[in-house]
Amino acid sequence: MITTGVSTDLYAEVSQFYARQMQALDNCDFQAYADSFTDDGEFTHSPGLPPARTRAGIAAELTEFHGRRFSGTPVQRRHWFNHTVLDHRLDGGIDSTSYALVLTVHPGVKQPEIGPSCVVRDVLVRVDGDLRLASRRVDHDQDR
């Protein structure tokens, strides 16, 4: 068994951070999602798209992406994170690697659309005692 010396308190805190962050994203509260990043945070979420940078840039990118992808189509998306591994960084931050699966539910359709399946690589840091994302890179499994 591999251990990294990450406390159960830290693991629970990161899990709670992700739960709040994903609920903001799934509720299309893109500003709240963006606010979970550092001021100069970087978010790479889709193959072929450049990273969004800064909180304002991340919120704008998500608003545009969601509007383009689901224009006129009401959907409910659910982002599921699991199998999260945390490792301390030498600079005091935390490397986090998680599996993610996105479900998209269309009104009146019982079976959700499943996908993409991804690996999410984050760098978490503390800002005034709170966790924030310095960066997030989402690698889609179908692109491997």
N, CA, C and O atoms as a GROMACS GRO file, in nm:
protein
  576
    1MET      N    1   0.084  -0.118   0.000
    1MET     CA    2   0.000   0.000   0.000
    1MET      C    3   0.088   0.124   0.000
    1MET      O    4   0.185   0.132   0.075
    2ILE      N    5   0.052   0.220  -0.085
    2ILE     CA    6   0.126   0.345  -0.094
    2ILE      C    7   0.055   0.449  -0.008
    2ILE      O    8  -0.066   0.464  -0.015
    3THR      N    9   0.131   0.519   0.072
    3THR     CA   10   0.074   0.629   0.151
    3THR      C   11   0.151   0.756   0.121
    3THR      O   12   0.270   0.752   0.090
    4THR      N   13   0.083   0.867   0.130
    4THR     CA   14   0.147   0.994   0.098
    4THR      C   15   0.156   1.086   0.219
    4THR      O   16   0.210   1.196   0.208
    5GLY      N   17   0.105   1.044   0.331
    5GLY     CA   18   0.108   1.128   0.449
    5GLY      C   19   0.000   1.234   0.448
    5GLY      O   20   0.008   1.330   0.525
    6VAL      N   21  -0.102   1.219   0.365
    6VAL     CA   22  -0.213   1.314   0.362
    6VAL      C   23  -0.311   1.275   0.472
    6VAL      O   24  -0.352   1.159   0.483
    7SER      N   25  -0.347   1.372   0.552
    7SER     CA   26  -0.437   1.344   0.665
    7SER      C   27  -0.580   1.321   0.617
    7SER      O   28  -0.620   1.368   0.511
    8THR      N   29  -0.654   1.249   0.697
    8THR     CA   30  -0.796   1.228   0.665
    8THR      C   31  -0.871   1.361   0.669
    8THR      O   32  -0.968   1.380   0.594
    9ASP      N   33  -0.829   1.454   0.754
    9ASP     CA   34  -0.893   1.586   0.758
    9ASP      C   35  -0.873   1.660   0.625
    9ASP      O   36  -0.966   1.721   0.574
   10LEU      N   37  -0.752   1.655   0.570
   10LEU     CA   38  -0.726   1.721   0.443
   10LEU      C   39  -0.806   1.652   0.332
   10LEU      O   40  -0.863   1.720   0.246
   11TYR      N   41  -0.809   1.520   0.333
   11TYR     CA   42  -0.884   1.448   0.230
   11TYR      C   43  -1.032   1.485   0.235
   11TYR      O   44  -1.095   1.506   0.132
   12ALA      N   45  -1.087   1.493   0.354
   12ALA     CA   46  -1.227   1.533   0.370
   12ALA      C   47  -1.248   1.677   0.324
   12ALA      O   48  -1.350   1.707   0.261
   13GLU      N   49  -1.155   1.765   0.355
   13GLU     CA   50  -1.166   1.905   0.313
   13GLU      C   51  -1.165   1.917   0.161
   13GLU      O   52  -1.244   1.992   0.104
   14VAL      N   53  -1.076   1.844   0.095
   14VAL     CA   54  -1.071   1.846  -0.051
   14VAL      C   55  -1.199   1.788  -0.109
   14VAL      O   56  -1.251   1.841  -0.207
   15SER      N   57  -1.249   1.681  -0.051
   15SER     CA   58  -1.375   1.621  -0.099
   15SER      C   59  -1.491   1.721  -0.088
   15SER      O   60  -1.572   1.732  -0.179
   16GLN      N   61  -1.498   1.793   0.023
   16GLN     CA   62  -1.602   1.895   0.041
   16GLN      C   63  -1.582   2.010  -0.058
   16GLN      O   64  -1.680   2.060  -0.114
   17PHE      N   65  -1.459   2.051  -0.081
   17PHE     CA   66  -1.428   2.154  -0.180
   17PHE      C   67  -1.480   2.113  -0.318
   17PHE      O   68  -1.547   2.191  -0.386
   18TYR      N   69  -1.450   1.988  -0.358
   18TYR     CA   70  -1.496   1.939  -0.488
   18TYR      C   71  -1.648   1.930  -0.494
   18TYR      O   72  -1.708   1.963  -0.596
   19ALA      N   73  -1.712   1.886  -0.386
   19ALA     CA   74  -1.858   1.876  -0.386
   19ALA      C   75  -1.922   2.013  -0.408
   19ALA      O   76  -2.013   2.025  -0.490
   20ARG      N   77  -1.875   2.113  -0.338
   20ARG     CA   78  -1.930   2.249  -0.357
   20ARG      C   79  -1.900   2.302  -0.496
   20ARG      O   80  -1.985   2.364  -0.560
   21GLN      N   81  -1.779   2.277  -0.542
   21GLN     CA   82  -1.739   2.326  -0.674
   21GLN      C   83  -1.821   2.262  -0.785
   21GLN      O   84  -1.868   2.331  -0.876
   22MET      N   85  -1.840   2.131  -0.780
   22MET     CA   86  -1.915   2.062  -0.885
   22MET      C   87  -2.063   2.097  -0.880
   22MET      O   88  -2.128   2.103  -0.984
   23GLN      N   89  -2.117   2.120  -0.759
   23GLN     CA   90  -2.257   2.161  -0.752
   23GLN      C   91  -2.275   2.300  -0.812
   23GLN      O   92  -2.377   2.326  -0.875
   24ALA      N   93  -2.178   2.390  -0.794
   24ALA     CA   94  -2.186   2.522  -0.858
   24ALA      C   95  -2.184   2.505  -1.010
   24ALA      O   96  -2.264   2.566  -1.080
   25LEU      N   97  -2.093   2.422  -1.060
   25LEU     CA   98  -2.084   2.398  -1.204
   25LEU      C   99  -2.214   2.339  -1.258
   25LEU      O  100  -2.265   2.384  -1.361
   26ASP      N  101  -2.266   2.238  -1.190
   26ASP     CA  102  -2.387   2.171  -1.236
   26ASP      C  103  -2.511   2.260  -1.228
   26ASP      O  104  -2.609   2.236  -1.298
   27ASN      N  105  -2.507   2.360  -1.143
   27ASN     CA  106  -2.617   2.457  -1.133
   27ASN      C  107  -2.595   2.579  -1.223
   27ASN      O  108  -2.668   2.678  -1.214
   28CYS      N  109  -2.494   2.570  -1.310
   28CYS     CA  110  -2.459   2.678  -1.404
   28CYS      C  111  -2.424   2.808  -1.332
   28CYS      O  112  -2.443   2.916  -1.386
   29ASP      N  113  -2.374   2.797  -1.209
   29ASP     CA  114  -2.325   2.913  -1.137
   29ASP      C  115  -2.176   2.924  -1.167
   29ASP      O  116  -2.090   2.892  -1.084
   30PHE      N  117  -2.147   2.969  -1.289
   30PHE     CA  118  -2.011   2.968  -1.340
   30PHE      C  119  -1.920   3.065  -1.265
   30PHE      O  120  -1.800   3.044  -1.257
   31GLN      N  121  -1.978   3.171  -1.211
   31GLN     CA  122  -1.896   3.264  -1.133
   31GLN      C  123  -1.851   3.200  -1.002
   31GLN      O  124  -1.735   3.213  -0.963
   32ALA      N  125  -1.942   3.130  -0.933
   32ALA     CA  126  -1.903   3.061  -0.809
   32ALA      C  127  -1.797   2.955  -0.838
   32ALA      O  128  -1.702   2.939  -0.761
   33TYR      N  129  -1.813   2.882  -0.950
   33TYR     CA  130  -1.711   2.784  -0.989
   33TYR      C  131  -1.577   2.854  -1.012
   33TYR      O  132  -1.474   2.810  -0.961
   34ALA      N  133  -1.580   2.963  -1.089
   34ALA     CA  134  -1.456   3.036  -1.118
   34ALA      C  135  -1.393   3.091  -0.990
   34ALA      O  136  -1.271   3.098  -0.980
   35ASP      N  137  -1.475   3.131  -0.894
   35ASP     CA  138  -1.424   3.184  -0.768
   35ASP      C  139  -1.351   3.080  -0.684
   35ASP      O  140  -1.284   3.115  -0.587
   36SER      N  141  -1.363   2.952  -0.720
   36SER     CA  142  -1.288   2.847  -0.649
   36SER      C  143  -1.143   2.839  -0.697
   36SER      O  144  -1.064   2.761  -0.643
   37PHE      N  145  -1.108   2.919  -0.798
   37PHE     CA  146  -0.972   2.928  -0.849
   37PHE      C  147  -0.900   3.046  -0.786
   37PHE      O  148  -0.963   3.136  -0.731
   38THR      N  149  -0.768   3.046  -0.793
   38THR     CA  150  -0.690   3.163  -0.755
   38THR      C  151  -0.718   3.274  -0.857
   38THR      O  152  -0.772   3.247  -0.964
   39ASP      N  153  -0.681   3.396  -0.823
   39ASP     CA  154  -0.704   3.509  -0.914
   39ASP      C  155  -0.644   3.483  -1.053
   39ASP      O  156  -0.702   3.522  -1.154
   40ASP      N  157  -0.528   3.418  -1.056
   40ASP     CA  158  -0.459   3.391  -1.183
   40ASP      C  159  -0.471   3.244  -1.224
   40ASP      O  160  -0.387   3.193  -1.298
   41GLY      N  161  -0.577   3.177  -1.176
   41GLY     CA  162  -0.596   3.035  -1.203
   41GLY      C  163  -0.605   3.003  -1.351
   41GLY      O  164  -0.638   3.088  -1.434
   42GLU      N  165  -0.576   2.876  -1.383
   42GLU     CA  166  -0.580   2.828  -1.521
   42GLU      C  167  -0.666   2.703  -1.528
   42GLU      O  168  -0.653   2.614  -1.444
   43PHE      N  169  -0.754   2.696  -1.630
   43PHE     CA  170  -0.848   2.586  -1.645
   43PHE      C  171  -0.847   2.537  -1.789
   43PHE      O  172  -0.887   2.609  -1.880
   44THR      N  173  -0.801   2.414  -1.808
   44THR     CA  174  -0.801   2.349  -1.938
   44THR      C  175  -0.903   2.238  -1.933
   44THR      O  176  -0.882   2.138  -1.864
   45HIS      N  177  -1.015   2.252  -2.007
   45HIS     CA  178  -1.125   2.157  -1.988
   45HIS      C  179  -1.164   2.078  -2.111
   45HIS      O  180  -1.228   1.974  -2.097
   46SER      N  181  -1.129   2.122  -2.229
   46SER     CA  182  -1.173   2.050  -2.349
   46SER      C  183  -1.060   2.038  -2.449
   46SER      O  184  -0.982   2.132  -2.468
   47PRO      N  185  -1.050   1.921  -2.513
   47PRO     CA  186  -0.945   1.902  -2.613
   47PRO      C  187  -0.956   2.007  -2.724
   47PRO      O  188  -1.065   2.036  -2.772
   48GLY      N  189  -0.842   2.061  -2.762
   48GLY     CA  190  -0.838   2.156  -2.872
   48GLY      C  191  -0.867   2.300  -2.834
   48GLY      O  192  -0.850   2.389  -2.917
   49LEU      N  193  -0.910   2.324  -2.711
   49LEU     CA  194  -0.936   2.460  -2.666
   49LEU      C  195  -0.820   2.509  -2.579
   49LEU      O  196  -0.766   2.432  -2.500
   50PRO      N  197  -0.781   2.635  -2.593
   50PRO     CA  198  -0.675   2.687  -2.506
   50PRO      C  199  -0.726   2.699  -2.363
   50PRO      O  200  -0.847   2.704  -2.340
   51PRO      N  201  -0.635   2.703  -2.267
   51PRO     CA  202  -0.678   2.719  -2.127
   51PRO      C  203  -0.747   2.853  -2.106
   51PRO      O  204  -0.712   2.954  -2.167
   52ALA      N  205  -0.846   2.852  -2.016
   52ALA     CA  206  -0.905   2.977  -1.968
   52ALA      C  207  -0.820   3.022  -1.850
   52ALA      O  208  -0.778   2.940  -1.768
   53ARG      N  209  -0.794   3.152  -1.843
   53ARG     CA  210  -0.709   3.205  -1.737
   53ARG      C  211  -0.780   3.318  -1.665
   53ARG      O  212  -0.852   3.396  -1.727
   54THR      N  213  -0.760   3.327  -1.537
   54THR     CA  214  -0.819   3.423  -1.444
   54THR      C  215  -0.964   3.384  -1.415
   54THR      O  216  -1.030   3.318  -1.495
   55ARG      N  217  -1.011   3.428  -1.300
   55ARG     CA  218  -1.150   3.397  -1.262
   55ARG      C  219  -1.249   3.449  -1.366
   55ARG      O  220  -1.341   3.378  -1.405
   56ALA      N  221  -1.230   3.574  -1.409
   56ALA     CA  222  -1.322   3.631  -1.508
   56ALA      C  223  -1.317   3.552  -1.638
   56ALA      O  224  -1.420   3.527  -1.700
   57GLY      N  225  -1.198   3.512  -1.680
   57GLY     CA  226  -1.183   3.435  -1.803
   57GLY      C  227  -1.246   3.297  -1.793
   57GLY      O  228  -1.305   3.248  -1.889
   58ILE      N  229  -1.233   3.234  -1.677
   58ILE     CA  230  -1.292   3.102  -1.657
   58ILE      C  231  -1.444   3.111  -1.660
   58ILE      O  232  -1.509   3.030  -1.727
   59ALA      N  233  -1.502   3.207  -1.590
   59ALA     CA  234  -1.649   3.224  -1.590
   59ALA      C  235  -1.699   3.253  -1.731
   59ALA      O  236  -1.800   3.197  -1.773
   60ALA      N  237  -1.630   3.339  -1.805
   60ALA     CA  238  -1.671   3.372  -1.941
   60ALA      C  239  -1.662   3.251  -2.032
   60ALA      O  240  -1.752   3.226  -2.112
   61GLU      N  241  -1.554   3.174  -2.021
   61GLU     CA  242  -1.536   3.054  -2.104
   61GLU      C  243  -1.647   2.953  -2.078
   61GLU      O  244  -1.702   2.897  -2.173
   62LEU      N  245  -1.680   2.929  -1.951
   62LEU     CA  246  -1.785   2.832  -1.920
   62LEU      C  247  -1.922   2.879  -1.968
   62LEU      O  248  -2.001   2.798  -2.017
   63THR      N  249  -1.950   3.007  -1.955
   63THR     CA  250  -2.077   3.061  -2.003
   63THR      C  251  -2.088   3.043  -2.154
   63THR      O  252  -2.191   2.999  -2.205
   64GLU      N  253  -1.981   3.075  -2.226
   64GLU     CA  254  -1.980   3.061  -2.372
   64GLU      C  255  -1.988   2.915  -2.413
   64GLU      O  256  -2.064   2.880  -2.503
   65PHE      N  257  -1.910   2.829  -2.348
   65PHE     CA  258  -1.908   2.686  -2.380
   65PHE      C  259  -2.045   2.624  -2.359
   65PHE      O  260  -2.095   2.552  -2.446
   66HIS      N  261  -2.106   2.651  -2.245
   66HIS     CA  262  -2.237   2.593  -2.214
   66HIS      C  263  -2.342   2.643  -2.312
   66HIS      O  264  -2.425   2.566  -2.360
   67GLY      N  265  -2.338   2.773  -2.341
   67GLY     CA  266  -2.433   2.829  -2.436
   67GLY      C  267  -2.419   2.771  -2.575
   67GLY      O  268  -2.518   2.744  -2.643
   68ARG      N  269  -2.295   2.750  -2.619
   68ARG     CA  270  -2.269   2.693  -2.752
   68ARG      C  271  -2.310   2.546  -2.756
   68ARG      O  272  -2.372   2.501  -2.853
   69ARG      N  273  -2.275   2.472  -2.654
   69ARG     CA  274  -2.298   2.327  -2.656
   69ARG      C  275  -2.444   2.290  -2.633
   69ARG      O  276  -2.493   2.192  -2.689
   70PHE      N  277  -2.515   2.368  -2.551
   70PHE     CA  278  -2.652   2.332  -2.514
   70PHE      C  279  -2.752   2.441  -2.553
   70PHE      O  280  -2.858   2.452  -2.491
   71SER      N  281  -2.721   2.519  -2.651
   71SER     CA  282  -2.807   2.629  -2.693
   71SER      C  283  -2.950   2.582  -2.718
   71SER      O  284  -2.975   2.497  -2.804
   72GLY      N  285  -3.043   2.640  -2.643
   72GLY     CA  286  -3.184   2.609  -2.661
   72GLY      C  287  -3.227   2.473  -2.612
   72GLY      O  288  -3.344   2.436  -2.626
   73THR      N  289  -3.136   2.397  -2.553
   73THR     CA  290  -3.168   2.263  -2.506
   73THR      C  291  -3.152   2.259  -2.354
   73THR      O  292  -3.040   2.265  -2.303
   74PRO      N  293  -3.262   2.248  -2.282
   74PRO     CA  294  -3.247   2.239  -2.136
   74PRO      C  295  -3.188   2.103  -2.097
   74PRO      O  296  -3.241   1.998  -2.134
   75VAL      N  297  -3.081   2.106  -2.022
   75VAL     CA  298  -3.018   1.983  -1.974
   75VAL      C  299  -2.978   2.003  -1.829
   75VAL      O  300  -2.965   2.116  -1.781
   76GLN      N  301  -2.958   1.892  -1.761
   76GLN     CA  302  -2.898   1.893  -1.628
   76GLN      C  303  -2.772   1.808  -1.636
   76GLN      O  304  -2.779   1.690  -1.670
   77ARG      N  305  -2.658   1.868  -1.606
   77ARG     CA  306  -2.533   1.795  -1.606
   77ARG      C  307  -2.492   1.765  -1.463
   77ARG      O  308  -2.518   1.844  -1.372
   78ARG      N  309  -2.428   1.651  -1.443
   78ARG     CA  310  -2.374   1.610  -1.314
   78ARG      C  311  -2.230   1.564  -1.335
   78ARG      O  312  -2.203   1.475  -1.416
   79HIS      N  313  -2.139   1.626  -1.263
   79HIS     CA  314  -1.998   1.591  -1.269
   79HIS      C  315  -1.964   1.508  -1.145
   79HIS      O  316  -1.983   1.554  -1.032
   80TRP      N  317  -1.916   1.386  -1.166
   80TRP     CA  318  -1.883   1.295  -1.056
   80TRP      C  319  -1.733   1.278  -1.047
   80TRP      O  320  -1.669   1.236  -1.143
   81PHE      N  321  -1.676   1.312  -0.931
   81PHE     CA  322  -1.534   1.291  -0.904
   81PHE      C  323  -1.521   1.169  -0.813
   81PHE      O  324  -1.603   1.147  -0.723
   82ASN      N  325  -1.416   1.089  -0.838
   82ASN     CA  326  -1.394   0.970  -0.756
   82ASN      C  327  -1.246   0.931  -0.766
   82ASN      O  328  -1.172   0.982  -0.849
   83HIS      N  329  -1.207   0.841  -0.679
   83HIS     CA  330  -1.070   0.788  -0.676
   83HIS      C  331  -0.967   0.900  -0.673
   83HIS      O  332  -0.871   0.901  -0.751
   84THR      N  333  -0.988   0.995  -0.584
   84THR     CA  334  -0.899   1.110  -0.573
   84THR      C  335  -0.773   1.072  -0.495
   84THR      O  336  -0.780   1.014  -0.386
   85VAL      N  337  -0.660   1.105  -0.552
   85VAL     CA  338  -0.530   1.083  -0.489
   85VAL      C  339  -0.468   1.220  -0.464
   85VAL      O  340  -0.460   1.302  -0.556
   86LEU      N  341  -0.424   1.244  -0.342
   86LEU     CA  342  -0.361   1.370  -0.305
   86LEU      C  343  -0.215   1.348  -0.270
   86LEU      O  344  -0.180   1.251  -0.204
   87ASP      N  345  -0.132   1.439  -0.315
   87ASP     CA  346   0.012   1.435  -0.283
   87ASP      C  347   0.058   1.576  -0.251
   87ASP      O  348   0.021   1.671  -0.319
   88HIS      N  349   0.139   1.588  -0.146
   88HIS     CA  350   0.196   1.717  -0.110
   88HIS      C  351   0.302   1.756  -0.213
   88HIS      O  352   0.379   1.672  -0.260
   89ARG      N  353   0.305   1.884  -0.245
   89ARG     CA  354   0.405   1.940  -0.336
   89ARG      C  355   0.516   2.006  -0.252
   89ARG      O  356   0.491   2.049  -0.139
   90LEU      N  357   0.634   2.015  -0.307
   90LEU     CA  358   0.745   2.079  -0.238
   90LEU      C  359   0.718   2.227  -0.212
   90LEU      O  360   0.769   2.284  -0.116
   91ASP      N  361   0.637   2.291  -0.299
   91ASP     CA  362   0.606   2.434  -0.283
   91ASP      C  363   0.493   2.460  -0.185
   91ASP      O  364   0.451   2.574  -0.167
   92GLY      N  365   0.442   2.353  -0.120
   92GLY     CA  366   0.336   2.368  -0.021
   92GLY      C  367   0.197   2.344  -0.075
   92GLY      O  368   0.102   2.333   0.002
   93GLY      N  369   0.183   2.336  -0.207
   93GLY     CA  370   0.054   2.307  -0.267
   93GLY      C  371   0.022   2.158  -0.260
   93GLY      O  372   0.095   2.080  -0.198
   94ILE      N  373  -0.086   2.121  -0.323
   94ILE     CA  374  -0.131   1.982  -0.323
   94ILE      C  375  -0.161   1.942  -0.467
   94ILE      O  376  -0.237   2.009  -0.536
   95ASP      N  377  -0.102   1.831  -0.512
   95ASP     CA  378  -0.140   1.771  -0.639
   95ASP      C  379  -0.258   1.679  -0.613
   95ASP      O  380  -0.256   1.599  -0.520
   96SER      N  381  -0.360   1.691  -0.695
   96SER     CA  382  -0.478   1.608  -0.682
   96SER      C  383  -0.508   1.548  -0.819
   96SER      O  384  -0.516   1.619  -0.919
   97THR      N  385  -0.525   1.417  -0.822
   97THR     CA  386  -0.564   1.347  -0.944
   97THR      C  387  -0.691   1.269  -0.915
   97THR      O  388  -0.697   1.190  -0.821
   98SER      N  389  -0.794   1.293  -0.998
   98SER     CA  390  -0.924   1.228  -0.980
   98SER      C  391  -0.974   1.173  -1.112
   98SER      O  392  -0.939   1.222  -1.219
   99TYR      N  393  -1.057   1.071  -1.102
   99TYR     CA  394  -1.135   1.029  -1.217
   99TYR      C  395  -1.263   1.110  -1.215
   99TYR      O  396  -1.317   1.140  -1.109
  100ALA      N  397  -1.311   1.147  -1.333
  100ALA     CA  398  -1.435   1.223  -1.343
  100ALA      C  399  -1.521   1.163  -1.453
  100ALA      O  400  -1.471   1.117  -1.556
  101LEU      N  401  -1.650   1.164  -1.429
  101LEU     CA  402  -1.748   1.118  -1.526
  101LEU      C  403  -1.859   1.222  -1.529
  101LEU      O  404  -1.904   1.268  -1.425
  102VAL      N  405  -1.901   1.259  -1.648
  102VAL     CA  406  -2.006   1.360  -1.664
  102VAL      C  407  -2.131   1.292  -1.717
  102VAL      O  408  -2.127   1.219  -1.816
  103LEU      N  409  -2.243   1.317  -1.649
  103LEU     CA  410  -2.374   1.269  -1.694
  103LEU      C  411  -2.455   1.389  -1.739
  103LEU      O  412  -2.456   1.493  -1.674
  104THR      N  413  -2.523   1.374  -1.853
  104THR     CA  414  -2.610   1.479  -1.903
  104THR      C  415  -2.750   1.422  -1.914
  104THR      O  416  -2.772   1.321  -1.981
  105VAL      N  417  -2.845   1.486  -1.846
  105VAL     CA  418  -2.984   1.440  -1.845
  105VAL      C  419  -3.067   1.539  -1.926
  105VAL      O  420  -3.063   1.660  -1.904
  106HIS      N  421  -3.143   1.485  -2.020
  106HIS     CA  422  -3.234   1.565  -2.102
  106HIS      C  423  -3.376   1.548  -2.046
  106HIS      O  424  -3.413   1.437  -2.007
  107PRO      N  425  -3.455   1.654  -2.041
  107PRO     CA  426  -3.591   1.646  -1.988
  107PRO      C  427  -3.672   1.537  -2.059
  107PRO      O  428  -3.671   1.527  -2.182
  108GLY      N  429  -3.741   1.456  -1.979
  108GLY     CA  430  -3.827   1.352  -2.033
  108GLY      C  431  -3.755   1.228  -2.079
  108GLY      O  432  -3.818   1.133  -2.126
  109VAL      N  433  -3.623   1.225  -2.068
  109VAL     CA  434  -3.545   1.109  -2.111
  109VAL      C  435  -3.489   1.042  -1.986
  109VAL      O  436  -3.411   1.101  -1.912
  110LYS      N  437  -3.530   0.917  -1.964
  110LYS     CA  438  -3.491   0.847  -1.842
  110LYS      C  439  -3.342   0.813  -1.839
  110LYS      O  440  -3.277   0.828  -1.735
  111GLN      N  441  -3.288   0.769  -1.952
  111GLN     CA  442  -3.148   0.727  -1.958
  111GLN      C  443  -3.057   0.848  -1.979
  111GLN      O  444  -3.072   0.918  -2.080
  112PRO      N  445  -2.964   0.876  -1.888
  112PRO     CA  446  -2.873   0.989  -1.908
  112PRO      C  447  -2.770   0.959  -2.016
  112PRO      O  448  -2.738   0.843  -2.043
  113GLU      N  449  -2.719   1.064  -2.075
  113GLU     CA  450  -2.605   1.054  -2.166
  113GLU      C  451  -2.481   1.048  -2.078
  113GLU      O  452  -2.461   1.133  -1.992
  114ILE      N  453  -2.398   0.947  -2.099
  114ILE     CA  454  -2.282   0.927  -2.014
  114ILE      C  455  -2.156   0.965  -2.092
  114ILE      O  456  -2.132   0.915  -2.202
  115GLY      N  457  -2.078   1.052  -2.034
  115GLY     CA  458  -1.951   1.090  -2.093
  115GLY      C  459  -1.941   1.241  -2.102
  115GLY      O  460  -2.043   1.310  -2.108
  116PRO      N  461  -1.824   1.290  -2.101
  116PRO     CA  462  -1.700   1.217  -2.117
  116PRO      C  463  -1.649   1.156  -1.985
  116PRO      O  464  -1.690   1.195  -1.876
  117SER      N  465  -1.561   1.061  -2.002
  117SER     CA  466  -1.484   1.005  -1.892
  117SER      C  467  -1.348   1.073  -1.896
  117SER      O  468  -1.285   1.082  -2.002
  118CYS      N  469  -1.301   1.120  -1.780
  118CYS     CA  470  -1.181   1.205  -1.778
  118CYS      C  471  -1.092   1.174  -1.659
  118CYS      O  472  -1.133   1.109  -1.562
  119VAL      N  473  -0.969   1.221  -1.669
  119VAL     CA  474  -0.878   1.230  -1.555
  119VAL      C  475  -0.857   1.379  -1.531
  119VAL      O  476  -0.823   1.454  -1.622
  120VAL      N  477  -0.878   1.422  -1.406
  120VAL     CA  478  -0.866   1.562  -1.369
  120VAL      C  479  -0.740   1.578  -1.284
  120VAL      O  480  -0.723   1.512  -1.181
  121ARG      N  481  -0.652   1.667  -1.330
  121ARG     CA  482  -0.526   1.693  -1.259
  121ARG      C  483  -0.528   1.837  -1.209
  121ARG      O  484  -0.527   1.933  -1.286
  122ASP      N  485  -0.530   1.851  -1.077
  122ASP     CA  486  -0.540   1.982  -1.012
  122ASP      C  487  -0.415   2.014  -0.933
  122ASP      O  488  -0.344   1.924  -0.887
  123VAL      N  489  -0.390   2.142  -0.919
  123VAL     CA  490  -0.294   2.192  -0.821
  123VAL      C  491  -0.375   2.282  -0.728
  123VAL      O  492  -0.425   2.387  -0.769
  124LEU      N  493  -0.386   2.240  -0.602
  124LEU     CA  494  -0.459   2.314  -0.500
  124LEU      C  495  -0.360   2.391  -0.414
  124LEU      O  496  -0.251   2.342  -0.383
  125VAL      N  497  -0.398   2.511  -0.375
  125VAL     CA  498  -0.316   2.594  -0.287
  125VAL      C  499  -0.407   2.657  -0.182
  125VAL      O  500  -0.529   2.655  -0.195
  126ARG      N  501  -0.345   2.711  -0.079
  126ARG     CA  502  -0.420   2.784   0.023
  126ARG      C  503  -0.409   2.934  -0.003
  126ARG      O  504  -0.301   2.987  -0.028
  127VAL      N  505  -0.524   3.000   0.003
  127VAL     CA  506  -0.530   3.145  -0.006
  127VAL      C  507  -0.610   3.191   0.115
  127VAL      O  508  -0.729   3.163   0.127
  128ASP      N  509  -0.543   3.263   0.204
  128ASP     CA  510  -0.605   3.308   0.329
  128ASP      C  511  -0.671   3.191   0.404
  128ASP      O  512  -0.779   3.206   0.461
  129GLY      N  513  -0.604   3.076   0.401
  129GLY     CA  514  -0.650   2.959   0.475
  129GLY      C  515  -0.748   2.870   0.401
  129GLY      O  516  -0.775   2.758   0.445
  130ASP      N  517  -0.802   2.918   0.287
  130ASP     CA  518  -0.901   2.840   0.211
  130ASP      C  519  -0.836   2.773   0.091
  130ASP      O  520  -0.739   2.825   0.035
  131LEU      N  521  -0.888   2.656   0.052
  131LEU     CA  522  -0.840   2.590  -0.068
  131LEU      C  523  -0.886   2.665  -0.192
  131LEU      O  524  -0.999   2.714  -0.198
  132ARG      N  525  -0.797   2.673  -0.289
  132ARG     CA  526  -0.827   2.730  -0.420
  132ARG      C  527  -0.750   2.648  -0.524
  132ARG      O  528  -0.647   2.588  -0.494
  133LEU      N  529  -0.802   2.647  -0.645
  133LEU     CA  530  -0.732   2.582  -0.755
  133LEU      C  531  -0.638   2.681  -0.822
  133LEU      O  532  -0.680   2.788  -0.866
  134ALA      N  533  -0.510   2.645  -0.829
  134ALA     CA  534  -0.416   2.722  -0.908
  134ALA      C  535  -0.428   2.680  -1.054
  134ALA      O  536  -0.414   2.761  -1.145
  135SER      N  537  -0.455   2.551  -1.075
  135SER     CA  538  -0.473   2.501  -1.211
  135SER      C  539  -0.554   2.372  -1.210
  135SER      O  540  -0.553   2.295  -1.114
  136ARG      N  541  -0.624   2.352  -1.322
  136ARG     CA  542  -0.697   2.227  -1.346
  136ARG      C  543  -0.678   2.192  -1.492
  136ARG      O  544  -0.700   2.274  -1.581
  137ARG      N  545  -0.638   2.068  -1.516
  137ARG     CA  546  -0.629   2.014  -1.652
  137ARG      C  547  -0.716   1.890  -1.659
  137ARG      O  548  -0.698   1.797  -1.581
  138VAL      N  549  -0.808   1.889  -1.752
  138VAL     CA  550  -0.899   1.776  -1.772
  138VAL      C  551  -0.855   1.703  -1.898
  138VAL      O  552  -0.857   1.760  -2.007
  139ASP      N  553  -0.816   1.576  -1.883
  139ASP     CA  554  -0.776   1.493  -1.996
  139ASP      C  555  -0.888   1.394  -2.024
  139ASP      O  556  -0.923   1.313  -1.938
  140HIS      N  557  -0.944   1.400  -2.145
  140HIS     CA  558  -1.054   1.312  -2.184
  140HIS      C  559  -1.000   1.175  -2.227
  140HIS      O  560  -0.905   1.166  -2.305
  141ASP      N  561  -1.060   1.069  -2.174
  141ASP     CA  562  -1.013   0.934  -2.203
  141ASP      C  563  -1.022   0.900  -2.351
  141ASP      O  564  -0.936   0.827  -2.402
  142GLN      N  565  -1.123   0.950  -2.422
  142GLN     CA  566  -1.137   0.915  -2.563
  142GLN      C  567  -1.026   0.974  -2.649
  142GLN      O  568  -1.011   0.936  -2.765
  143ASP      N  569  -0.948   1.067  -2.594
  143ASP     CA  570  -0.840   1.129  -2.670
  143ASP      C  571  -0.705   1.064  -2.643
  143ASP      O  572  -0.601   1.116  -2.687
  144ARG      N  573  -0.704   0.955  -2.574
  144ARG     CA  574  -0.577   0.888  -2.543
  144ARG      C  575  -0.543   0.788  -2.650
  144ARG      O  576  -0.440   0.721  -2.641
   0.00000   0.00000   0.00000
